[in-house]
Amino acid sequence: MRDKPQEVVFLVEESPEGGYEARALGHAIFTEADTSEELRECIRDAVHCHFDGEERPAVIRWGKPCGGIKS
């Protein structure tokens, strides 16, 4: 049995075809939607499908990438 993750974090980007794409960091989860409201539901559904009930993290975070590292 693997350890239950405390949270899962999604990186959200605008899709070249329109809409949004989201991928989980550290997990093989990817989803997409036309609007941010739809994406929120798609992310929740994807997490529920990926993790069994006991292993499902309590916190789901998602956001857009920031500008990067400046030196």
N, C-alpha and C positions, 0 to 999 in steps of 0.2 A: 504494500500500500504506500502510495507516495504522500508526502506532506501536503496539507491543505494550504494553498497560497492565501495570504491575508487580503490581497487585492490583485486585480488585473488591470493593466494600463494599456489603453489604445492610442495609437498615433493616427490622427485624422488629417486627411489631405483632400483637396478638391480634385475630382477626377477630370482627366483631359476630355472625356466624353460628356461631362456635366455631372452634377451631383457630388457625392462624397464617397471616399473609400476609407476604411478603418482597418488597421491590423494591430493585433495584440503584441506587446513586447514580451518576448520570452515564451510565447505560446503559439501554436499553429492555428490561429483564429484570424479569419479575414471576412469582412462583410462590406456591403456598399448599399447606398440608398440615394434617392433623388433629393431629399430635403434633410436638414439636420434633425427635425423631429422624427422622421422615419428612421434615420440612422441610429438614433438613441434606442428605438425599439429593436432594430436589427442587431445592435451590439448586445443588448440584454438577451435576446433570443439565442445568439451565437454562444454566449457564455453558458446559458442553460443547457445547450446541446453538447458543448465541449466537456463540461464537468458534471460528474455524478452529484446527486443531491448533497451528500456528506462532504464532498471535496470542493464544492462551489464556493468561491471567495465571497465575502460579505460586501466588499467594496469594489465598484467598477469605476475607473477614472478614464477620461478621454479628453484629448486636446490636440491642438495644432502644434506643429514644430515651431520652435523659436528660431531666431536669426542665426544661431550658430555661435561658435566660440571665437572671440577676438583676442589677439595677443597684443 
